[in-house]
């Protein structure tokens, strides 16, 4: 569901939660701050942003009138 603390450190290159949140803001990556003061990022958002597994590109659908 959410990136682990280690994954978030790797992604942002930052150790402190406040620095991670600033980096996430600068990259326009949606996140929330948890009750523990640490940013929480949905794994699916990062995968979609980076084009990884689980990302399904939008394909146009043709609607035919009947």
The first five atom37 places (N, CA, C, CB, O) and aatype in JSON, in Angstrom:
{
  "aatype": [20, 20, 20, 20, 20, 20, 20, 20, 20, 20, 20, 20, 20, 20, 20, 20, 20, 20, 20, 20, 20, 20, 20, 20, 20, 20, 20, 20, 20, 20, 20, 20, 20, 20, 20, 20, 20, 20, 20, 20, 20, 20, 20, 20, 20, 20, 20, 20, 20, 20, 20, 20, 20, 20, 20, 20, 20, 20, 20, 20, 20, 20, 20, 20, 20, 20],
  "atom_mask": [
    [1, 1, 1, 1, 1],
    [1, 1, 1, 1, 1],
    [1, 1, 1, 1, 1],
    [1, 1, 1, 1, 1],
    [1, 1, 1, 1, 1],
    [1, 1, 1, 1, 1],
    [1, 1, 1, 1, 1],
    [1, 1, 1, 1, 1],
    [1, 1, 1, 1, 1],
    [1, 1, 1, 1, 1],
    [1, 1, 1, 1, 1],
    [1, 1, 1, 1, 1],
    [1, 1, 1, 1, 1],
    [1, 1, 1, 1, 1],
    [1, 1, 1, 1, 1],
    [1, 1, 1, 1, 1],
    [1, 1, 1, 1, 1],
    [1, 1, 1, 1, 1],
    [1, 1, 1, 1, 1],
    [1, 1, 1, 1, 1],
    [1, 1, 1, 1, 1],
    [1, 1, 1, 1, 1],
    [1, 1, 1, 1, 1],
    [1, 1, 1, 1, 1],
    [1, 1, 1, 1, 1],
    [1, 1, 1, 1, 1],
    [1, 1, 1, 1, 1],
    [1, 1, 1, 1, 1],
    [1, 1, 1, 1, 1],
    [1, 1, 1, 1, 1],
    [1, 1, 1, 1, 1],
    [1, 1, 1, 1, 1],
    [1, 1, 1, 1, 1],
    [1, 1, 1, 1, 1],
    [1, 1, 1, 1, 1],
    [1, 1, 1, 1, 1],
    [1, 1, 1, 1, 1],
    [1, 1, 1, 1, 1],
    [1, 1, 1, 1, 1],
    [1, 1, 1, 1, 1],
    [1, 1, 1, 1, 1],
    [1, 1, 1, 1, 1],
    [1, 1, 1, 1, 1],
    [1, 1, 1, 1, 1],
    [1, 1, 1, 1, 1],
    [1, 1, 1, 1, 1],
    [1, 1, 1, 1, 1],
    [1, 1, 1, 1, 1],
    [1, 1, 1, 1, 1],
    [1, 1, 1, 1, 1],
    [1, 1, 1, 1, 1],
    [1, 1, 1, 1, 1],
    [1, 1, 1, 1, 1],
    [1, 1, 1, 1, 1],
    [1, 1, 1, 1, 1],
    [1, 1, 1, 1, 1],
    [1, 1, 1, 1, 1],
    [1, 1, 1, 1, 1],
    [1, 1, 1, 1, 1],
    [1, 1, 1, 1, 1],
    [1, 1, 1, 1, 1],
    [1, 1, 1, 1, 1],
    [1, 1, 1, 1, 1],
    [1, 1, 1, 1, 1],
    [1, 1, 1, 1, 1],
    [1, 1, 1, 1, 1]
  ],
  "atom_positions": [
    [[0.82, -1.18, 0.0], [0.0, 0.0, 0.0], [0.88, 1.26, 0.0], [-0.94, -0.01, 1.21], [0.82, 2.03, -0.95]],
    [[1.69, 1.48, 1.05], [2.58, 2.64, 1.13], [4.03, 2.21, 0.93], [2.42, 3.36, 2.48], [4.38, 1.06, 1.2]],
    [[4.86, 3.13, 0.45], [6.29, 2.86, 0.39], [6.81, 2.66, 1.81], [7.06, 4.02, -0.32], [6.3, 3.28, 2.75]],
    [[7.8, 1.82, 1.96], [8.42, 1.65, 3.27], [9.31, 2.87, 3.54], [9.26, 0.32, 3.33], [9.6, 3.64, 2.64]],
    [[9.71, 3.03, 4.78], [10.61, 4.14, 5.13], [11.9, 4.06, 4.33], [10.92, 4.13, 6.64], [12.41, 5.08, 3.87]],
    [[12.42, 2.86, 4.16], [13.65, 2.68, 3.4], [13.45, 3.05, 1.93], [14.15, 1.23, 3.52], [14.3, 3.7, 1.32]],
    [[12.33, 2.62, 1.36], [12.04, 2.96, -0.04], [11.9, 4.46, -0.23], [10.77, 2.26, -0.5], [12.36, 5.01, -1.23]],
    [[11.28, 5.12, 0.73], [11.12, 6.57, 0.64], [12.46, 7.28, 0.75], [10.17, 7.06, 1.73], [12.69, 8.28, 0.07]],
    [[13.35, 6.76, 1.6], [14.7, 7.33, 1.71], [15.45, 7.15, 0.39], [15.49, 6.66, 2.86], [16.13, 8.07, -0.07]],
    [[15.32, 5.97, -0.21], [15.99, 5.7, -1.49], [15.44, 6.58, -2.59], [15.84, 4.23, -1.87], [16.2, 7.16, -3.37]],
    [[14.13, 6.7, -2.67], [13.49, 7.5, -3.71], [13.88, 8.97, -3.59], [11.97, 7.36, -3.63], [14.24, 9.6, -4.59]],
    [[13.81, 9.51, -2.39], [14.05, 10.94, -2.2], [15.52, 11.29, -2.04], [13.3, 11.43, -0.99], [15.94, 12.41, -2.34]],
    [[16.32, 10.32, -1.56], [17.72, 10.61, -1.27], [17.87, 11.4, 0.02], [18.34, 11.37, -2.41], [18.94, 11.95, 0.3]],
    [[16.8, 11.46, 0.8], [16.79, 12.25, 2.05], [16.54, 11.33, 3.24], [15.71, 13.37, 1.99], [15.81, 10.34, 3.13]],
    [[17.15, 11.66, 4.37], [16.99, 10.87, 5.58], [15.85, 11.38, 6.47], [18.29, 10.86, 6.37], [15.05, 10.6, 6.98]],
    [[15.79, 12.7, 6.65], [14.81, 13.29, 7.56], [13.44, 13.39, 6.9], [15.27, 14.68, 8.03], [13.32, 13.69, 5.71]],
    [[12.41, 13.12, 7.7], [11.03, 13.15, 7.18], [10.68, 14.51, 6.6], [10.04, 12.78, 8.29], [10.01, 14.59, 5.57]],
    [[11.13, 15.59, 7.24], [10.8, 16.93, 6.74], [11.46, 17.17, 5.38], [11.23, 18.01, 7.75], [10.86, 17.8, 4.51]],
    [[12.68, 16.7, 5.21], [13.37, 16.84, 3.92], [12.7, 15.98, 2.86], [14.86, 16.45, 4.06], [12.61, 16.38, 1.7]],
    [[12.23, 14.8, 3.24], [11.52, 13.94, 2.3], [10.24, 14.62, 1.82], [11.19, 12.58, 2.95], [9.92, 14.6, 0.63]],
    [[9.5, 15.23, 2.76], [8.26, 15.92, 2.4], [8.54, 17.09, 1.46], [7.54, 16.41, 3.66], [7.78, 17.3, 0.51]],
    [[9.6, 17.84, 1.7], [9.95, 18.94, 0.79], [10.28, 18.41, -0.6], [11.15, 19.74, 1.35], [9.85, 18.99, -1.6]],
    [[11.03, 17.32, -0.65], [11.38, 16.73, -1.94], [10.12, 16.24, -2.66], [12.38, 15.56, -1.75], [9.97, 16.49, -3.86]],
    [[9.24, 15.56, -1.95], [7.99, 15.08, -2.55], [7.19, 16.26, -3.12], [7.15, 14.3, -1.51], [6.64, 16.16, -4.21]],
    [[7.12, 17.35, -2.37], [6.42, 18.54, -2.85], [7.07, 19.07, -4.12], [6.39, 19.63, -1.77], [6.38, 19.42, -5.07]],
    [[8.39, 19.13, -4.14], [9.1, 19.68, -5.3], [8.91, 18.81, -6.53], [10.59, 19.82, -4.99], [8.98, 19.3, -7.66]],
    [[8.67, 17.52, -6.34], [8.45, 16.59, -7.44], [6.97, 16.38, -7.76], [9.1, 15.26, -7.12], [6.61, 15.57, -8.62]],
    [[6.11, 17.11, -7.04], [4.65, 16.99, -7.22], [4.16, 15.56, -7.04], [4.26, 17.48, -8.61], [3.31, 15.08, -7.79]],
    [[4.69, 14.89, -6.04], [4.26, 13.53, -5.72], [3.29, 13.63, -4.54], [5.48, 12.6, -5.38], [3.68, 14.04, -3.45]],
    [[2.03, 13.25, -4.75], [1.04, 13.34, -3.68], [1.43, 12.49, -2.49], [-0.33, 12.92, -4.2], [1.9, 11.36, -2.64]],
    [[1.23, 13.03, -1.3], [1.54, 12.32, -0.07], [0.76, 12.94, 1.07], [3.07, 12.34, 0.23], [0.21, 14.04, 0.95]],
    [[0.72, 12.23, 2.17], [0.15, 12.75, 3.41], [1.2, 12.61, 4.49], [-1.17, 12.01, 3.79], [2.14, 11.83, 4.36]],
    [[1.04, 13.35, 5.55], [1.91, 13.23, 6.72], [1.15, 12.41, 7.75], [2.35, 14.64, 7.29], [0.05, 12.79, 8.17]],
    [[1.72, 11.31, 8.15], [1.08, 10.43, 9.11], [1.15, 10.98, 10.53], [1.72, 9.07, 9.06], [1.81, 11.99, 10.79]],
    [[0.48, 10.32, 11.42], [0.48, 10.7, 12.83], [1.86, 10.65, 13.45], [-0.44, 9.8, 13.6], [2.1, 11.27, 14.49]],
    [[2.77, 9.93, 12.82], [4.15, 9.84, 13.31], [5.03, 10.95, 12.74], [4.74, 8.48, 12.96], [6.22, 11.0, 13.02]],
    [[4.41, 11.85, 11.91], [5.16, 12.95, 11.34], [5.94, 12.6, 10.08], [6.09, 13.49, 12.34], [6.69, 13.43, 9.57]],
    [[5.76, 11.39, 9.58], [6.49, 10.94, 8.4], [5.58, 10.92, 7.18], [7.1, 9.55, 8.64], [4.4, 10.59, 7.3]],
    [[6.13, 11.26, 6.0], [5.31, 11.24, 4.79], [4.93, 9.82, 4.4], [6.04, 11.91, 3.65], [5.71, 8.88, 4.54]],
    [[3.72, 9.71, 3.89], [3.2, 8.43, 3.4], [2.86, 8.6, 1.92], [1.93, 7.96, 4.22], [2.15, 9.52, 1.53]],
    [[3.39, 7.69, 1.1], [3.21, 7.76, -0.35], [2.66, 6.42, -0.82], [4.54, 8.1, -1.09], [3.2, 5.36, -0.49]],
    [[1.58, 6.48, -1.59], [1.03, 5.24, -2.14], [1.99, 4.65, -3.17], [-0.36, 5.51, -2.78], [2.47, 5.34, -4.07]],
    [[2.25, 3.38, -3.01], [3.16, 2.67, -3.91], [2.68, 2.76, -5.36], [3.28, 1.19, -3.48], [3.49, 2.94, -6.27]],
    [[1.35, 2.65, -5.58], [0.8, 2.68, -6.92], [1.09, 4.0, -7.63], [-0.7, 2.44, -6.87], [1.31, 4.01, -8.84]],
    [[1.1, 5.11, -6.88], [1.39, 6.41, -7.48], [2.81, 6.46, -8.03], [1.18, 7.53, -6.47], [3.06, 6.99, -9.11]],
    [[3.74, 5.91, -7.26], [5.14, 5.93, -7.69], [5.34, 5.0, -8.88], [6.08, 5.51, -6.52], [6.03, 5.35, -9.83]],
    [[4.72, 3.84, -8.84], [4.84, 2.9, -9.96], [4.26, 3.52, -11.23], [4.12, 1.59, -9.64], [4.86, 3.41, -12.3]],
    [[3.11, 4.16, -11.12], [2.5, 4.79, -12.29], [3.37, 5.93, -12.8], [1.09, 5.3, -11.94], [3.54, 6.09, -14.01]],
    [[3.93, 6.71, -11.89], [4.76, 7.85, -12.29], [6.02, 7.39, -13.01], [5.15, 8.69, -11.06], [6.48, 8.04, -13.96]],
    [[6.58, 6.27, -12.58], [7.81, 5.78, -13.17], [7.56, 4.76, -14.28], [8.68, 5.15, -12.09], [8.5, 4.27, -14.9]],
    [[6.29, 4.46, -14.54], [5.96, 3.55, -15.62], [6.28, 2.11, -15.32], [6.67, 3.95, -16.86], [6.53, 1.33, -16.24]],
    [[6.27, 1.74, -14.06], [6.62, 0.38, -13.66], [5.47, -0.59, -13.71], [7.18, 0.4, -12.29], [4.41, -0.3, -14.27]],
    [[5.7, -1.76, -13.13], [4.7, -2.82, -13.09], [3.42, -2.31, -12.44], [5.22, -4.05, -12.34], [3.45, -1.49, -11.52]],
    [[2.32, -2.8, -12.95], [1.03, -2.41, -12.41], [0.48, -1.16, -13.07], [1.15, -2.19, -10.93], [-0.68, -0.8, -12.86]],
    [[1.3, -0.5, -13.88], [0.85, 0.69, -14.58], [0.22, 0.27, -15.89], [2.01, 1.69, -14.82], [0.85, -0.39, -16.72]],
    [[-1.03, 0.64, -16.07], [-1.7, 0.34, -17.33], [-1.92, 1.65, -18.06], [-3.04, -0.42, -17.09], [-2.71, 2.48, -17.61]],
    [[-1.25, 1.84, -19.17], [-1.42, 3.09, -19.91], [-2.85, 3.24, -20.39], [-0.46, 3.14, -21.1], [-3.53, 2.26, -20.7]],
    [[-3.29, 4.47, -20.45], [-4.65, 4.76, -20.92], [-4.71, 4.52, -22.41], [-5.06, 6.22, -20.58], [-3.9, 5.04, -23.18]],
    [[-5.68, 3.73, -22.81], [-5.88, 3.48, -24.23], [-7.24, 4.03, -24.6], [-5.76, 1.96, -24.57], [-8.23, 3.75, -23.92]],
    [[-7.32, 4.79, -25.68], [-8.63, 5.31, -26.09], [-9.57, 4.18, -26.47], [-8.47, 6.27, -27.27], [-9.15, 3.16, -27.01]],
    [[-10.85, 4.37, -26.18], [-11.86, 3.37, -26.5], [-12.84, 3.98, -27.49], [-12.6, 2.87, -25.23], [-13.29, 5.11, -27.32]],
    [[-13.14, 3.25, -28.52], [-14.05, 3.69, -29.55], [-15.46, 3.3, -29.16], [-13.66, 3.08, -30.92], [-15.73, 2.13, -28.87]],
    [[-16.37, 4.27, -29.16], [-17.77, 4.0, -28.86], [-18.54, 4.07, -30.17], [-18.34, 5.01, -27.81], [-18.55, 5.09, -30.86]],
    [[-19.17, 2.99, -30.49], [-19.98, 2.94, -31.72], [-21.44, 3.13, -31.36], [-19.77, 1.6, -32.49], [-21.97, 2.48, -30.46]],
    [[-22.09, 4.02, -32.08], [-23.52, 4.22, -31.87], [-24.27, 3.02, -32.4], [-24.02, 5.52, -32.55], [-23.92, 2.46, -33.44]],
    [[-25.31, 2.62, -31.68], [-26.07, 1.45, -32.15], [-27.38, 1.85, -32.79], [-26.34, 0.5, -31.0], [-28.13, 0.98, -33.24]]
  ]
}
